[in-house]
């Protein structure tokens, strides 16, 4: 499957070292003003080579919109787009042609298809998330029209973390540093850690927190199609993601029900919850409160150090990766998390709207 969504749908194509990465967006509402500078800005946020704690691959990642937009507005027709690859160093992967890189998709792709593109991981490369960022930018433009905003940020790198409560941070400061952490002091320590890890030829993981504000109640289905399950699937489909939790998540297991329940109150004639431990979703359906969740990313699997592995024929060997790789994916993954959240929320909003008017 290379298609996300039920109404707002994205089909992606392309490989890391192919001609281009691209996609087709179907179900985009008509009449939405298309801010091409904003779309390019979202791509620039995940672009490689943007700081000394990211991969050194230099790509402009210039998006070309091929269809579905006329006189600056969406037409309701499929939106086709491509982003051309211009800075591949495919020879960096020559020593990986006949061996399986530890913790990569090399073995599983070879076992499933009988063939694989060894250059940068081919289709399994995180470079294919370019398409998600483009679709996410279009989704954000539509969501802005209905007052929904999405903000993600780095909340942990290695063992350096900030307070889990997003309300304690000024999220407007997220883009003021290379790590994309709203806490300046923590960001500096995170950056030093990433640089130290990079100098060792190693990698480090962390956590990204995402907050969705302005989401109306009623999004999500009561059984199959729960909103939190859809968000979880969207996040777990991002390269290097190993975990997802929403609301209090795993921390809630240490509480009793009397401590965990969100008590209903009435405010200005509207029913609300006094707390939001549920993370804005109850019974798989949004309740109008902020939706917040956390996404865990593993350390990048490509290490610039010798590792034991086996060849395609099963013989024991060693591998030392070459090329340009991220020592930590967190800084560039922040816009990807936002994009997948936007795609999911817009899809469920359109689904909810279709059900209500049918």
Secondary structure, DSSP 4 states (H G I P E B T S, - for coil): --EE-SSSEEEEEE-TTSSEEEEEEESPPTT-B--HHHHHHHHHHH-TTSSTTS--------EEE-SSEETTEE-SS-EEEEEE-----GGGGGGGTTBPPTTSSHHHHHHHHS----STTGGGSGGGGHHHHHHHHHHHHHHHTTT-EEEEEEEEETTEE--S-GGGS-GGGGGGSTT--S-HHHHHHHHHHHHHHHHTT----EEEEEEEESPPTT-S-SSTT-HHHHHHHHHHTSTTEEEEEETTGGGGGGS-HHHH---EEEETTEEEES--TTTTEETTEE-SSPEEEEEEEPPPS--SSEEEEEBTT--EEEEE--S---S-SHHHHHHHHHHHHHHHHHHHHHHHHHHHH-
